[in-house]
Amino acid sequence: MNDGNLKNIKQNSSYFEFIEIDLDAHHEKVRFFEENRDEIYQLDFNYKIFIWCDYAISVFELGRYQEFIKLADELIPTVIKENIYRIRDVDIYTALLFRKGASLYNINKLEEAEYIFSELCKIEKDIIHQKAWIQTMQRILKGNLRYLQAISVLLFILTAVIIAVELLVIRNFYPVFSQHFEMFRIGTFILGIAALVGLELYIRLKSAKMFKTRIK
């Protein structure tokens, strides 16, 4: 090994230590980065950006979503500016962008997540990106139609109350009304089921229609 190679290894020793960590050892990667942050920032750019991106993905995998969003906001412009395409044989731009969308989804910033997934689907028609986009649209629609879920819950509560009244009062003191209460009970239960099923069906159809319209 010549002096140039030895000098390169010495100057970038943190990089060579980092790549020895197992691929899925996310806790270890994060610990190493945070304990050697100053040395890592002094590395040659290619080595530094490799560790920085790999560290960010490990942060995401550990569920530290707010922290990952900040990292992604720093890394994505750098990746674009420096024309960095792949790290560990992964398209790093889409990997970071997808995880940013997933992080926003997980902290319930659904509109921002939906926008990111829609942009990813325009860049690349990947089935995972498409599923994430549809799932996010469905959650947004569910939130907007939460009052219909509340109505179905109220119908189920009403059904339970009717059953209690029927068992405790009607059958013991007013048996002549038993059939009417039974029909009423069945009706409220069916309406509750219909509201839930109808809401779910509407959300699925609506999100599929929105997806087809916007993916063109």
Residue pairs with C-beta under 8 A, 6 or more apart in sequence:
9 16
11 43
11 44
12 43
12 44
12 47
13 39
14 36
14 39
14 40
14 43
14 47
14 51
15 40
15 43
15 47
15 48
15 50
15 51
17 32
17 36
18 29
18 32
18 33
18 40
18 51
18 54
21 28
21 29
21 32
22 28
23 88
26 58
26 61
26 62
27 58
27 62
29 54
29 55
29 58
30 55
30 58
30 59
30 62
33 40
33 51
33 55
33 58
40 48
40 51
40 52
41 48
43 51
45 82
49 78
49 79
49 82
49 84
49 87
50 87
52 71
52 75
53 75
53 79
53 84
53 87
53 92
53 96
54 87
54 88
55 71
56 68
56 71
56 72
56 75
56 96
56 99
57 95
57 96
57 99
59 67
59 68
59 71
60 68
60 99
60 102
60 103
63 106
65 102
65 103
65 104
65 106
65 107
66 103
66 107
68 99
68 100
68 103
69 100
69 103
69 104
72 96
72 97
72 99
72 100
72 103
73 100
75 96
76 93
76 96
76 97
76 100
78 84
79 92
79 93
79 96
80 93
84 92
84 93
85 91
85 92
85 93
86 92
94 120
94 123
94 124
94 126
97 116
97 119
97 120
98 116
98 117
98 120
98 128
98 129
98 132
100 116
101 113
101 116
101 117
101 120
101 132
101 136
102 113
102 132
104 110
104 112
104 113
104 116
105 113
105 132
105 135
105 136
105 139
110 136
110 139
110 140
110 143
111 140
113 136
114 133
114 136
114 137
114 140
117 129
117 132
117 133
117 136
118 133
118 214
120 126
120 129
120 132
120 133
121 129
121 130
121 133
121 215
122 215
125 215
130 211
130 215
133 211
134 207
134 208
134 211
137 207
137 210
137 211
138 203
138 204
138 207
141 202
141 203
141 206
141 207
142 149
142 199
142 203
145 199
145 202
145 203
148 195
148 199
149 195
149 196
149 199
151 195
152 192
152 193
152 195
152 196
152 199
153 192
155 188
155 189
155 191
155 192
155 195
156 188
156 189
156 192
158 188
159 185
159 188
159 189
159 192
162 181
162 184
162 185
162 188
163 185
165 181
166 178
166 181
166 182
166 185
170 177
170 178
170 181
171 178
